[in-house]
Amino acid sequence: MYICCFVFVPYFPFKRNYSDPETEGEIFNSLVQYFGDNLGRKVKAMPLVEETSLLEDSSVTLPVVVIGNGPSGICLSYMLSGYRPYLSSEAIHPNTILHSKLEEARHLSIVDQDLEYLSEGLEGRSSNPVAVLFDALLHPDADFGYDYPSILHWKLEQHHYIPHLVLGKGPPGGAWHNMEGSMLTISFGNWMELPGLKFKDWVSSKRRNLKGDRVMPEEIARYYKHYVKVMGLQKNFRENTYITSVSRLYRDQVDNDGQDRDISTQHLQIEKSKFTKRNWEIRGYQRIRDGSHIPFCLFAENVALATGTLDSPGRLEIDGEDFPFVFHSMPEFGAAISKGQLCGKVDPVLIVGSGLTAADAVLCAYNNNVPVIHVFRRRVTDPSLIFKQLPKKLYPEYHKVYHMMCTQSYSLDSNLLSDYTSFPEHHVLSFKSDMKCILQNISGLKKIFKLSAAVVLIGSHPNLSFLKEQGCYLGHNSSQPITCKGNPVEIDAYTYECVKEANLFALGPLVGDNFVRFLKGGALGVTRCLATRQKKKKQHLFVERGGGDGIA
């Protein structure tokens, strides 16, 4: 069992007043209560962590800190809190091979089984095998249009609890709260749900009826926030926290490749043995009610990155992109539509991109009688287009957009169509102050159009500025920024531990899983890895305390 006590309290490099009961005292008291409740012992107040404080000031670290409180972070907290999935007694999986494997170890939770063995031979719309496995258990044959119930049931086994904190900028749910006000529906509600609480049951408890299988983003955001509360996870979550630095407390001066490594405490003459190579130092600040910022410093043995990739919208990096009529997100565009700023306009809206968010923007404009110019670099027959991967039966509106992309493309003979015109294999050269744009095709032919607005939706990048090299070194291509599709974080396929950094994990969009259906597999992989290591550590301590014969 981990015995931990940790400091999530202000540090200041300058002289401070320690007497503010609503800032330092409030935060610290909540943590004392948290660890006292969970570890069953009294926690003594520890000194505030100073900028130059030694490790001895907080000699015990938290086992896990999760950065990001969206569905990835929530699901990981759920499983780290001791919730374990088992094969239901009457369950029969439609995949007979998978079902026979599950029957072999029915008495064990999925966390305690060989994930590589269970994942073998499964196929799905994720490149991560554990994500495909967990989705197959939670939503059997979903890609074939079936709505079979999960074959799992969940048990709370408190002896499996691993102390952890989940840090997020806003309320639990992450970026889903920023989608409020969107006019667009998303995937099936049951695909958005997290283990142990059916989305439809939650909707019914709120005395609201679902008009269809698709739901609004704000409904999902409220569901995630409620989920954390009803599952008893609030004690693990801290809102309004912003991370500024995540670094090793200690590194070898010379790595295996002969390169110098950073030592955050090299100015201190301290023996190496006093530092644990695994430990992480996490610094940042918490925004409190009056708007002020309270810096904090905490320590962790493991860090899990669950930040998502919506922090920084992708940009074209062309002239005129900062003009006020150019938007870079759906909330901005949706707000303009809601306010009626674009309705009745003769000039079209330019939408740039060929993904689902760009398709959402097309639908939003189309359904509000706003004419659209849709520009994208790929051919309509490109097999990598997301529409090729979505079943028509499940995503009729997206296939409607794809049909228009294929059949209503621009030609010199027809010019612009009244409602929608696509421009395959085109890119935007520049925007002009008179609300015009210049397009160019692959042959170099240029066209100029007058616009009412432009929406650039070409993906987004995570904000990993708190890591060295902006986190680029963690990707498959260390010379490029981390992106969900082009350059995800390189992880072990079954533990989700970063290949290039031990005790650092990544899950969700950072590893290529954008759909909530699949990001839940990351929580399973990380939990199994940490639980296995915890078990080995206990066995090692048992042998050590028992002496040479191994008897305690």
C-alpha positions as CSV (number, residue, x, y, z in Angstrom):
1,M,0.0,0.0,0.0
2,Y,1.2,3.5,-0.8
3,I,1.6,5.7,2.2
4,C,1.7,9.2,0.7
5,C,1.4,12.8,1.8
6,F,1.8,15.5,-0.7
7,V,1.9,19.3,-0.8
8,F,-0.4,21.1,-3.2
9,V,0.3,24.5,-1.6
10,P,1.7,27.8,-2.7
11,Y,5.4,28.4,-3.3
12,F,6.7,31.9,-3.9
13,P,10.2,32.9,-4.8
14,F,9.6,36.1,-2.9
15,K,8.5,37.1,0.6
16,R,4.9,36.2,1.3
17,N,2.1,36.7,3.8
18,Y,1.0,33.2,5.0
19,S,-2.1,34.4,6.8
20,D,-4.7,34.3,4.0
21,P,-7.1,31.6,5.2
22,E,-9.1,31.5,1.9
23,T,-6.2,30.6,-0.3
24,E,-3.4,28.6,1.3
25,G,-5.3,27.4,4.2
26,E,-8.4,26.4,2.2
27,I,-6.4,24.4,-0.3
28,F,-4.2,22.7,2.2
29,N,-7.1,21.8,4.6
30,S,-8.9,20.1,1.7
31,L,-5.9,18.0,1.0
32,V,-5.4,17.0,4.6
33,Q,-9.0,15.9,4.7
34,Y,-8.6,14.1,1.4
35,F,-5.6,12.0,2.4
36,G,-6.9,11.5,5.9
37,D,-10.1,10.1,4.6
38,N,-8.5,7.9,2.0
39,L,-5.5,6.6,3.9
40,G,-7.1,6.3,7.2
41,R,-4.4,8.2,9.1
42,K,-3.8,11.7,10.4
43,V,-1.7,13.8,8.0
44,K,0.5,16.4,9.7
45,A,0.8,19.9,8.1
46,M,4.0,20.1,6.2
47,P,6.0,23.3,5.5
48,L,5.3,25.3,2.3
49,V,7.4,24.3,-0.6
50,E,9.9,27.0,-1.5
51,E,11.5,27.6,-4.8
52,T,14.8,26.4,-3.5
53,S,13.4,23.8,-1.1
54,L,15.1,20.4,-0.8
55,L,13.4,17.2,-1.6
56,E,13.3,16.3,2.1
57,D,10.6,19.0,2.6
58,S,8.2,16.6,0.9
59,S,9.9,13.3,1.0
60,V,6.9,11.1,0.0
61,T,5.4,11.5,-3.5
62,L,2.0,10.9,-4.9
63,P,1.9,7.7,-7.0
64,V,0.0,9.3,-9.9
65,V,-0.8,12.8,-11.2
66,V,-3.1,13.0,-14.2
67,I,-2.9,16.2,-16.3
68,G,-6.2,16.8,-18.0
69,N,-9.8,16.2,-16.7
70,G,-11.6,15.3,-19.9
71,P,-13.1,11.8,-20.5
72,S,-9.6,10.2,-20.6
73,G,-8.6,11.6,-17.2
74,I,-12.1,10.9,-15.7
75,C,-12.0,7.2,-16.9
76,L,-8.5,6.8,-15.6
77,S,-9.4,8.2,-12.2
78,Y,-12.4,5.8,-12.1
79,M,-10.2,2.8,-12.6
80,L,-7.4,4.0,-10.3
81,S,-10.0,4.4,-7.6
82,G,-10.5,0.7,-7.5
83,Y,-13.3,0.0,-10.0
84,R,-12.6,-3.3,-11.7
85,P,-14.4,-4.8,-14.8
86,Y,-15.4,-8.4,-14.8
87,L,-17.1,-10.6,-17.4
88,S,-20.9,-10.6,-16.6
89,S,-22.3,-13.9,-15.6
90,E,-24.8,-14.3,-18.4
91,A,-22.7,-12.4,-21.0
92,I,-21.9,-14.0,-24.4
93,H,-19.7,-11.9,-26.7
94,P,-20.7,-12.2,-30.4
95,N,-17.0,-12.8,-31.2
96,T,-16.7,-16.4,-30.2
97,I,-12.9,-16.4,-30.1
98,L,-12.8,-13.4,-27.7
99,H,-15.5,-14.9,-25.6
100,S,-13.6,-18.2,-25.2
101,K,-10.5,-16.3,-24.1
102,L,-12.6,-14.4,-21.5
103,E,-14.1,-17.6,-20.2
104,E,-10.6,-18.9,-19.5
105,A,-10.1,-16.4,-16.7
106,R,-13.6,-15.4,-15.8
107,H,-12.7,-15.1,-12.1
108,L,-10.2,-12.4,-12.9
109,S,-10.9,-8.8,-13.6
110,I,-9.9,-7.6,-17.1
111,V,-7.2,-5.4,-15.4
112,D,-5.5,-8.6,-14.1
113,Q,-5.6,-10.4,-17.5
114,D,-3.1,-10.5,-20.4
115,L,-4.3,-7.6,-22.6
116,E,-2.0,-8.6,-25.5
117,Y,-3.6,-12.1,-25.5
118,L,-7.1,-10.7,-25.4
119,S,-6.4,-8.1,-28.1
120,E,-4.9,-10.5,-30.6
121,G,-6.9,-10.6,-33.8
122,L,-9.3,-7.8,-33.0
123,E,-9.9,-5.1,-35.6
124,G,-11.4,-1.6,-35.1
125,R,-11.1,2.1,-35.9
126,S,-8.1,2.6,-33.6
127,S,-4.4,1.8,-34.0
128,N,-4.1,1.0,-30.3
129,P,-5.0,-2.7,-29.7
130,V,-6.1,-2.2,-26.1
131,A,-8.5,0.6,-27.2
132,V,-10.0,-1.8,-29.7
133,L,-10.3,-4.5,-27.1
134,F,-12.0,-2.4,-24.5
135,D,-14.4,-0.9,-27.0
136,A,-15.3,-4.5,-28.1
137,L,-16.1,-5.3,-24.5
138,L,-18.1,-2.1,-23.8
139,H,-19.8,-1.9,-27.2
140,P,-19.8,-5.3,-28.9
141,D,-20.1,-5.1,-32.7
142,A,-20.9,-1.4,-32.6
143,D,-19.3,-0.8,-36.0
144,F,-21.8,-3.2,-37.6
145,G,-24.7,-1.1,-36.4
146,Y,-25.6,-3.2,-33.3
147,D,-26.5,-1.8,-29.9
148,Y,-25.5,-4.7,-27.8
149,P,-25.1,-4.1,-24.1
150,S,-21.7,-4.2,-22.5
151,I,-20.6,-7.7,-21.4
152,L,-18.8,-6.2,-18.4
153,H,-20.0,-5.5,-14.9
154,W,-18.0,-3.3,-12.5
155,K,-17.0,-3.9,-8.9
156,L,-15.5,-1.3,-6.5
157,E,-12.5,-3.0,-4.9
158,Q,-11.1,-0.4,-2.5
159,H,-7.9,-2.3,-1.8
160,H,-6.9,-1.6,-5.5
161,Y,-7.1,2.2,-4.9
162,I,-4.0,4.0,-6.1
163,P,-3.8,7.6,-4.7
164,H,-3.9,10.2,-7.5
165,L,-4.9,13.7,-8.5
166,V,-6.5,14.8,-11.7
167,L,-5.7,18.4,-12.7
168,G,-7.8,20.4,-15.1
169,K,-8.3,24.0,-16.3
170,G,-12.1,23.9,-15.9
171,P,-14.7,21.5,-14.5
172,P,-14.5,17.8,-15.2
173,G,-15.3,17.1,-18.8
174,G,-12.5,19.1,-20.2
175,A,-13.0,20.5,-23.7
176,W,-16.6,19.4,-23.8
177,H,-17.5,22.4,-21.7
178,N,-16.0,24.7,-24.4
179,M,-18.4,23.2,-27.0
180,E,-21.4,24.6,-25.3
181,G,-23.6,26.7,-27.6
182,S,-22.7,24.6,-30.6
183,M,-25.7,24.0,-32.8
184,L,-24.4,20.6,-33.9
185,T,-25.0,17.1,-32.7
186,I,-22.3,14.6,-32.2
187,S,-22.0,10.8,-32.2
188,F,-24.3,8.5,-30.4
189,G,-24.8,9.3,-26.7
190,N,-24.0,5.8,-25.5
191,W,-20.6,6.0,-27.3
192,M,-19.8,9.1,-25.2
193,E,-20.6,7.4,-21.9
194,L,-18.1,6.2,-19.3
195,P,-18.1,2.9,-17.5
196,G,-20.7,2.3,-14.8
197,L,-23.2,5.0,-15.8
198,K,-25.3,4.7,-18.9
199,F,-25.9,8.0,-20.6
200,K,-29.6,7.2,-21.3
201,D,-30.1,6.4,-17.6
202,W,-28.6,9.8,-16.6
203,V,-30.8,11.6,-19.1
204,S,-33.9,9.9,-17.8
205,S,-32.9,10.8,-14.2
206,K,-32.9,14.5,-15.4
207,R,-36.5,14.0,-16.7
208,R,-35.4,14.8,-20.2
209,N,-36.1,12.6,-23.2
210,L,-33.7,12.0,-26.0
211,K,-35.2,12.9,-29.3
212,G,-32.6,10.8,-31.2
213,D,-29.4,8.9,-30.7
214,R,-27.3,12.0,-31.2
215,V,-27.0,14.6,-28.5
216,M,-25.7,18.1,-28.0
217,P,-22.2,18.7,-26.6
218,E,-23.5,20.5,-23.6
219,E,-25.5,17.4,-22.5
220,I,-22.3,15.4,-22.7
221,A,-20.4,18.0,-20.7
222,R,-23.0,17.9,-17.9
223,Y,-23.0,14.1,-17.9
224,Y,-19.2,14.0,-17.4
225,K,-19.4,16.5,-14.5
226,H,-22.2,14.5,-12.9
227,Y,-20.3,11.3,-13.5
228,V,-17.3,12.5,-11.3
229,K,-19.8,13.4,-8.5
230,V,-21.9,10.3,-8.6
231,M,-18.9,7.9,-8.8
232,G,-17.3,9.6,-5.8
233,L,-14.3,10.8,-7.6
234,Q,-14.4,14.5,-6.6
235,K,-11.7,14.1,-4.0
236,N,-9.3,13.3,-6.8
237,F,-10.0,16.3,-9.0
238,R,-8.7,19.9,-8.8
239,E,-10.2,22.5,-11.1
240,N,-8.8,25.8,-12.4
241,T,-5.2,24.5,-12.4
242,Y,-2.7,25.4,-15.0
243,I,0.5,23.5,-15.5
244,T,3.7,25.4,-16.2
245,S,6.4,22.8,-15.7
246,V,6.7,19.0,-15.6
247,S,10.3,17.8,-15.1
248,R,12.4,15.1,-13.6
249,L,13.7,15.8,-10.1
250,Y,16.9,14.0,-10.9
251,R,18.6,12.7,-14.1
252,D,22.0,11.1,-14.6
253,Q,24.6,13.6,-15.7
254,V,25.5,11.4,-18.7
255,D,22.8,9.4,-20.5
256,N,23.4,6.2,-22.4
257,D,23.9,8.2,-25.6
258,G,26.6,10.3,-23.9
259,Q,24.5,13.5,-24.0
260,D,24.2,15.7,-20.9
261,R,21.0,15.5,-19.0
262,D,19.2,18.1,-17.0
263,I,19.6,18.1,-13.2
264,S,17.1,20.5,-11.7
265,T,19.0,20.5,-8.4
266,Q,22.6,20.6,-9.6
267,H,23.2,23.8,-7.7
268,L,22.6,21.9,-4.5
269,Q,25.3,19.7,-3.1
270,I,23.2,16.7,-2.3
271,E,24.0,13.1,-2.6
272,K,22.3,11.4,-5.5
273,S,21.0,8.7,-3.3
274,K,18.5,11.2,-1.8
275,F,16.7,11.5,-5.1
276,T,14.5,9.0,-6.8
277,K,15.1,8.9,-10.5
278,R,11.4,8.1,-11.2
279,N,10.0,11.2,-9.4
280,W,8.4,14.1,-11.3
281,E,8.1,17.7,-10.2
282,I,4.9,19.4,-11.3
283,R,4.6,23.2,-11.0
284,G,1.8,25.5,-12.0
285,Y,-0.8,27.7,-10.5
286,Q,-4.4,27.6,-9.4
287,R,-6.8,30.3,-10.2
288,I,-9.1,31.1,-7.3
289,R,-12.4,32.9,-6.9
290,D,-11.1,36.5,-6.8
291,G,-9.1,35.9,-10.1
292,S,-5.7,35.7,-8.4
293,H,-3.2,32.9,-9.1
294,I,-1.8,30.7,-6.3
295,P,1.4,28.8,-7.5
296,F,1.8,25.2,-6.4
297,C,4.4,22.5,-6.6
298,L,3.8,18.8,-6.2
299,F,5.6,15.6,-6.7
300,A,4.6,12.3,-8.4
301,E,6.1,9.0,-9.2
302,N,4.1,8.7,-12.4
303,V,2.5,11.3,-14.6
304,A,-0.3,10.6,-17.1
305,L,-0.9,13.0,-20.0
306,A,-4.6,13.3,-20.8
307,T,-4.7,16.8,-22.2
308,G,-6.4,16.2,-25.5
309,T,-5.4,18.1,-28.6
310,L,-7.8,21.0,-28.8
311,D,-5.6,23.7,-27.1
312,S,-4.2,25.3,-30.2
313,P,-6.3,25.4,-33.4
314,G,-4.3,24.7,-36.6
315,R,-3.5,27.8,-38.7
316,L,-2.8,28.2,-42.4
317,E,0.1,30.6,-41.7
318,I,-0.9,32.9,-44.6
319,D,-1.3,36.6,-45.0
320,G,-4.6,38.0,-43.7
321,E,-5.4,35.1,-41.4
322,D,-5.7,37.4,-38.4
323,F,-8.5,39.6,-40.0
324,P,-11.6,39.5,-37.7
325,F,-13.8,37.8,-40.4
326,V,-11.5,34.7,-40.2
327,F,-12.5,32.2,-37.4
328,H,-10.5,29.2,-36.2
329,S,-13.0,27.2,-34.2
330,M,-16.6,26.0,-34.3
331,P,-17.7,27.9,-31.2
332,E,-16.7,31.2,-32.8
333,F,-18.5,30.3,-36.0
334,G,-21.5,28.9,-34.2
335,A,-21.8,32.1,-32.1
336,A,-21.8,34.2,-35.3
337,I,-24.5,32.0,-36.7
338,S,-26.6,32.2,-33.5
339,K,-26.4,36.0,-33.5
340,G,-27.6,36.1,-37.0
341,Q,-24.5,37.9,-38.3
342,L,-24.2,35.7,-41.4
343,C,-27.9,35.0,-42.2
344,G,-29.2,36.7,-45.3
345,K,-25.7,37.4,-46.6
346,V,-25.2,37.1,-50.4
347,D,-21.5,36.3,-50.2
348,P,-20.6,32.8,-49.1
349,V,-18.7,31.5,-46.1
350,L,-15.4,29.9,-46.8
351,I,-14.8,26.7,-44.9
352,V,-11.3,25.2,-45.0
353,G,-10.7,21.5,-44.0
354,S,-11.8,18.0,-44.8
355,G,-12.4,16.5,-41.3
356,L,-15.5,16.1,-39.2
357,T,-15.3,19.5,-37.6
358,A,-15.2,21.1,-41.1
359,A,-18.2,18.9,-42.0
360,D,-20.0,20.2,-38.9
361,A,-19.3,23.8,-40.1
362,V,-20.7,22.9,-43.5
363,L,-23.9,21.5,-42.0
364,C,-24.2,24.4,-39.6
365,A,-24.0,26.9,-42.5
366,Y,-26.1,24.8,-44.9
367,N,-28.9,24.3,-42.4
368,N,-29.0,28.1,-41.8
369,N,-29.2,29.0,-45.5
370,V,-25.7,30.4,-45.6
371,P,-23.9,29.7,-48.9
372,V,-20.7,27.7,-48.6
373,I,-17.3,27.5,-50.4
374,H,-15.6,24.4,-49.1
375,V,-11.9,24.2,-49.7
376,F,-9.7,21.2,-49.0
377,R,-6.3,19.9,-50.3
378,R,-7.2,16.2,-50.9
379,R,-9.0,14.5,-53.7
380,V,-12.5,13.4,-53.0
381,T,-11.4,9.8,-53.7
382,D,-8.6,10.0,-51.2
383,P,-9.0,6.8,-49.1
384,S,-7.7,8.5,-45.9
385,L,-10.7,10.9,-45.8
386,I,-12.5,10.3,-42.5
387,F,-15.8,9.8,-44.3
388,K,-14.5,6.6,-45.8
389,Q,-14.1,5.2,-42.3
390,L,-17.7,6.0,-41.1
391,P,-20.6,3.7,-41.8
392,K,-23.3,5.5,-43.8
393,K,-26.0,4.1,-41.6
394,L,-24.6,5.6,-38.4
395,Y,-23.4,8.9,-39.9
396,P,-25.9,10.0,-42.5
397,E,-25.3,13.7,-42.1
398,Y,-21.5,13.3,-42.6
399,H,-22.1,11.3,-45.7
400,K,-24.4,13.9,-46.9
401,V,-21.5,16.4,-46.7
402,Y,-19.2,13.9,-48.4
403,H,-21.8,13.4,-51.2
404,M,-21.9,17.2,-51.8
405,M,-18.1,17.3,-51.8
406,C,-18.1,14.8,-54.6
407,T,-21.0,16.0,-56.7
408,Q,-21.1,19.8,-56.2
409,S,-17.5,20.7,-57.0
410,Y,-16.5,24.0,-58.8
411,S,-16.0,24.1,-62.5
412,L,-15.3,27.0,-64.9
413,D,-18.6,26.3,-66.6
414,S,-20.9,26.3,-63.7
415,N,-19.1,28.8,-61.4
416,L,-20.5,28.9,-57.8
417,L,-23.6,27.0,-56.9
418,S,-26.2,28.8,-54.8
419,D,-25.9,26.8,-51.5
420,Y,-22.7,24.8,-51.6
421,T,-19.6,24.5,-53.8
422,S,-16.6,22.3,-53.1
423,F,-13.0,23.0,-54.2
424,P,-11.0,19.7,-54.0
425,E,-7.3,19.9,-54.3
426,H,-7.3,23.7,-53.6
427,H,-5.6,25.8,-50.9
428,V,-6.0,29.4,-49.7
429,L,-3.2,31.7,-50.7
430,S,-4.2,34.7,-48.7
431,F,-7.1,36.8,-47.2
432,K,-7.6,40.4,-48.1
433,S,-8.8,43.3,-45.9
434,D,-11.8,43.8,-48.3
435,M,-13.0,40.3,-47.2
436,K,-11.8,38.5,-50.3
437,C,-9.7,35.4,-50.5
438,I,-7.4,34.0,-53.2
439,L,-7.6,30.2,-53.9
440,Q,-5.1,28.2,-55.9
441,N,-5.4,24.7,-57.3
442,I,-2.7,22.1,-57.9
443,S,-2.2,23.4,-61.4
444,G,-1.4,26.9,-60.1
445,L,-4.7,28.4,-61.3
446,K,-5.8,31.2,-59.0
447,K,-9.4,32.4,-58.2
448,I,-10.6,35.3,-56.1
449,F,-13.9,35.3,-54.2
450,K,-15.7,37.7,-51.9
451,L,-16.7,36.3,-48.6
452,S,-19.0,37.0,-45.6
453,A,-16.6,35.0,-43.3
454,A,-14.0,32.3,-43.3
455,V,-13.7,29.3,-41.0
456,V,-10.3,27.5,-40.8
457,L,-10.8,24.0,-39.4
458,I,-7.6,22.0,-40.2
459,G,-7.1,20.3,-36.9
460,S,-5.5,21.4,-33.6
461,H,-2.4,20.9,-31.5
462,P,-2.0,20.0,-27.8
463,N,-0.4,22.5,-25.5
464,L,2.6,20.6,-24.1
465,S,4.6,23.7,-23.3
466,F,5.2,22.4,-19.7
467,L,7.4,19.6,-21.1
468,K,10.9,20.0,-22.4
469,E,11.0,20.6,-26.2
470,Q,7.2,21.2,-26.1
471,G,6.8,17.5,-25.8
472,C,8.0,16.9,-29.4
473,Y,10.6,14.4,-28.2
474,L,7.8,12.0,-27.2
475,G,6.4,11.7,-30.7
476,H,7.1,9.2,-33.4
477,N,8.9,12.0,-35.2
478,S,10.7,14.0,-32.6
479,S,11.4,16.9,-35.0
480,Q,7.6,17.7,-35.4
481,P,4.9,18.9,-32.9
482,I,2.6,16.3,-31.4
483,T,-0.6,15.9,-33.4
484,C,-3.4,13.3,-33.1
485,K,-3.0,11.9,-36.6
486,G,0.3,12.9,-38.1
487,N,2.6,12.6,-35.0
488,P,1.0,11.1,-31.9
489,V,3.0,10.3,-28.7
490,E,4.9,7.1,-29.2
491,I,3.7,4.6,-26.5
492,D,4.0,1.0,-25.5
493,A,0.9,-0.6,-27.2
494,Y,-0.3,-2.3,-24.0
495,T,0.8,-0.1,-21.1
496,Y,0.5,3.4,-22.7
497,E,3.9,4.3,-21.2
498,C,5.9,6.7,-23.4
499,V,8.6,4.9,-25.2
500,K,11.0,7.7,-24.7
501,E,10.2,8.6,-21.1
502,A,9.7,6.0,-18.3
503,N,6.9,6.6,-15.8
504,L,5.3,9.1,-18.2
505,F,2.0,7.9,-19.8
506,A,-0.2,9.3,-22.5
507,L,-3.8,8.5,-23.5
508,G,-6.7,9.8,-25.6
509,P,-6.1,12.1,-28.6
510,L,-2.4,12.4,-27.7
511,V,-2.0,8.8,-28.9
512,G,-4.4,9.0,-31.8
513,D,-7.7,8.2,-30.1
514,N,-10.1,11.0,-30.8
515,F,-13.3,9.1,-30.3
516,V,-14.5,8.7,-26.7
517,R,-15.3,5.1,-27.5
518,F,-11.6,4.3,-27.9
519,L,-9.8,6.6,-25.4
520,K,-11.2,4.5,-22.6
521,G,-8.8,1.8,-23.5
522,G,-5.9,4.0,-22.4
523,A,-7.3,4.0,-18.9
524,L,-7.3,0.2,-18.9
525,G,-3.7,0.0,-20.2
526,V,-2.3,2.5,-17.7
527,T,-4.2,1.0,-14.8
528,R,-3.0,-2.5,-15.5
529,C,0.6,-1.3,-15.8
530,L,0.5,0.7,-12.5
531,A,-1.4,-2.1,-10.7
532,T,1.2,-4.7,-11.9
533,R,4.1,-2.5,-10.7
534,Q,2.4,-1.9,-7.4
535,K,1.9,-5.6,-6.9
536,K,5.6,-6.3,-7.7
537,K,6.7,-3.5,-5.3
538,K,4.6,-5.1,-2.5
539,Q,6.2,-8.5,-3.2
540,H,9.6,-7.0,-3.1
541,L,9.0,-5.3,0.2
542,F,7.6,-8.5,1.6
543,V,10.8,-10.4,0.7
544,E,13.0,-7.6,2.0
545,R,11.3,-7.5,5.4
546,G,11.3,-11.2,5.7
547,G,15.1,-11.6,5.3
548,G,16.9,-14.2,3.3
549,D,14.3,-16.9,3.6
550,G,11.6,-14.5,2.3
551,I,9.3,-15.0,5.3
552,A,7.8,-11.9,6.9
